[in-house]
């Protein structure tokens, strides 16, 4: 039994139309944009186009102030400086890095193992939720403290 190239292409296109894979590709793209943003803008030049709205309105820094600087410094390997800009920068950076890796690994597993897709998605949701809560707990506490 031989499979034509057009059949392989149609099969690949059909798989990429599955919602789980579309979501994973989209999230991986967003994370890559965050990493590119952090790599392009320099912490030394302080040329970030996005400013903290909370700080502009209230004059007080918020829990996320300095994250752009922190991410940029982490990408450049300047970890001590990154902690000075935002003490939670590393945990948020690790969240995004782990999510990028998870999007790639889980997508490959999803394509390869058809019979365990439901369990895979459930494991992905639970694992991502736990990692999110660990990474963003200080932010959630800060939000509920001020609301």
WOCOR-V447787 format. One record per residue. PHI is phi in degrees with one decimal (999 if undefined). NEAR is the number of other C-alpha atoms within 8 Angstrom. Layout:
PHI/NEAR ; PHI/NEAR
This chain:
999/2 ; -111.9/3 ; -114.9/6 ; -79.3/6 ; -63.1/6 ; -67.0/6 ; -67.2/8 ; -64.0/9 ; -63.0/8 ; -63.1/8 ; -63.7/8 ; -64.5/8 ; -64.5/8 ; -63.5/8 ; -64.4/9 ; -71.2/8 ; -88.8/8 ; -73.7/8 ; -53.5/6 ; -60.3/6 ; -70.3/11 ; -61.6/10 ; -61.7/8 ; -62.5/11 ; -64.1/9 ; -61.7/8 ; -63.4/10 ; -62.2/12 ; -64.4/8 ; -62.6/8 ; -63.6/11 ; -62.7/9 ; -63.4/8 ; -62.1/8 ; -65.5/9 ; -64.0/8 ; -55.9/8 ; -67.4/13 ; -80.2/10 ; -76.3/6 ; -84.2/11 ; -94.7/12 ; -69.1/9 ; -75.2/4 ; -87.6/6 ; 52.6/8 ; -107.2/7 ; -75.9/8 ; -77.6/4 ; -100.4/4 ; -109.8/6 ; -72.9/7 ; -66.5/6 ; -59.5/10 ; -67.5/10 ; -65.0/9 ; -78.1/6 ; -96.6/6 ; 80.7/7 ; -107.7/7 ; -70.5/7 ; -108.7/7 ; -65.1/8 ; -98.8/7 ; -60.3/10 ; 90.0/8 ; -64.9/11 ; -61.6/9 ; -60.7/13 ; -60.0/16 ; -60.3/14 ; -60.7/14 ; -69.6/13 ; -62.8/11 ; -60.9/9 ; -91.2/7 ; 79.9/6 ; -99.3/9 ; -68.2/8 ; -60.3/6 ; -67.1/9 ; -59.8/17 ; -65.0/12 ; -68.2/8 ; -75.6/12 ; -157.1/13 ; -67.4/8 ; -98.5/9 ; -57.6/13 ; -64.9/12 ; -67.8/8 ; -72.0/10 ; -59.7/9 ; -64.9/8 ; -60.6/11 ; -65.4/9 ; -63.2/9 ; -66.8/8 ; -66.7/10 ; -62.1/12 ; -62.1/8 ; -64.1/8 ; -61.1/12 ; -70.5/10 ; -64.9/8 ; -66.7/10 ; -65.6/10 ; -63.8/8 ; -64.7/9 ; -61.3/11 ; -69.8/8 ; -79.5/6 ; -114.6/8 ; -62.8/7 ; -73.5/4 ; -115.2/8 ; -61.3/9 ; -63.2/6 ; -65.5/7 ; -61.9/11 ; -63.7/8 ; -61.8/8 ; -61.6/8 ; -61.8/9 ; -63.0/8 ; -65.1/8 ; -61.4/8 ; -64.5/9 ; -64.9/8 ; -64.3/8 ; -62.7/9 ; -60.5/10 ; -62.2/8 ; -63.5/7 ; -71.0/10 ; -102.5/9 ; -54.1/9 ; -60.1/9 ; -71.3/9 ; -64.3/8 ; -61.3/8 ; -63.4/9 ; -63.0/8 ; -72.2/7 ; -68.9/6 ; -100.6/5 ; -99.3/4
